[in-house]
Amino acid sequence: MFEIWDERGREQGLTLPELQQRLHNYQGDVMVRYLNRLGLPSTLFLTVAQGQAYQRFKAGSPKLDWEWLAQAMHTVHVSEIKMQQLNNALP
């Protein structure tokens, strides 16, 4: 899941296709947060222009590689989520 931070605030709980759609219709700078493959928080700083997302602080500001991002994100299985919810509910 992804979070987007921009001048209007924060939107969270986005899937990769939802993130792509939001950024396609956006213009300006955004910060995108997600959990990487190790389960650690990661942040991308992007500039979106004409429907294309560019990496702001990477040399040459290349376009965001969506395939790389899909492989870089942490996949959480439903059973892991249920266990976390169960552990949080216990006193």
C-alpha positions in Angstrom: 0.0 0.0 0.0 1.1 3.5 -0.7 0.6 7.0 0.8 0.8 10.2 -1.2 1.7 13.5 0.5 1.2 16.7 -1.4 0.2 20.3 -0.8 -3.4 19.2 -0.3 -2.6 16.7 2.4 -2.3 12.9 2.6 -4.0 10.0 0.9 -3.3 6.5 2.1 -4.1 2.9 1.5 -3.5 3.1 -2.3 -2.7 0.0 -4.4 -0.1 0.3 -7.1 -2.8 0.8 -9.9 -4.5 3.4 -7.8 -1.2 5.2 -7.2 -0.5 5.2 -11.0 -4.0 6.6 -11.7 -3.7 9.4 -9.1 -0.3 10.4 -10.4 -1.4 10.3 -14.0 -4.0 13.0 -13.2 -1.6 15.1 -11.0 0.8 18.0 -11.7 3.5 19.0 -9.3 5.6 17.5 -6.5 4.6 14.6 -4.3 6.1 12.4 -1.7 5.2 8.7 -1.9 5.7 6.4 1.1 5.6 2.6 1.1 7.1 -0.4 2.8 10.0 -1.9 0.9 10.7 -5.7 0.4 12.3 -5.8 3.9 9.3 -4.2 5.5 11.0 -0.9 6.1 9.5 2.5 5.2 10.8 4.0 2.0 10.1 7.4 0.4 10.1 8.6 -3.2 10.1 12.2 -4.0 8.5 12.7 -7.4 7.7 15.5 -9.8 4.7 14.8 -12.0 4.4 16.6 -15.3 2.1 15.7 -18.2 1.1 12.4 -16.6 4.7 11.2 -16.1 6.3 10.7 -12.7 10.0 11.7 -12.4 12.3 11.0 -9.5 13.3 14.4 -8.1 16.5 13.6 -6.3 18.0 11.0 -8.6 20.6 12.1 -11.1 19.0 13.3 -14.2 15.5 13.0 -12.8 14.6 9.8 -14.6 11.0 8.6 -15.1 9.8 6.4 -12.3 10.2 2.7 -13.3 6.8 1.2 -12.3 8.0 -2.4 -12.7 10.9 -1.7 -10.3 8.5 -0.2 -7.8 6.1 -3.2 -8.1 9.0 -5.5 -7.2 10.5 -3.2 -4.5 7.3 -3.0 -2.4 6.7 -5.3 0.6 3.9 -7.8 0.0 1.9 -8.5 3.1 -0.1 -11.7 3.1 -3.7 -11.7 4.5 -2.6 -14.2 7.2 0.1 -11.7 8.4 -2.5 -8.9 8.6 -4.9 -11.1 10.6 -2.1 -12.1 13.0 -1.2 -8.4 13.5 -4.8 -7.5 14.1 -5.2 -10.3 16.6 -2.0 -9.4 18.5 -3.1 -5.8 18.6 -6.5 -6.8 20.0 -5.1 -8.9 22.9 -4.7 -7.1 26.2 
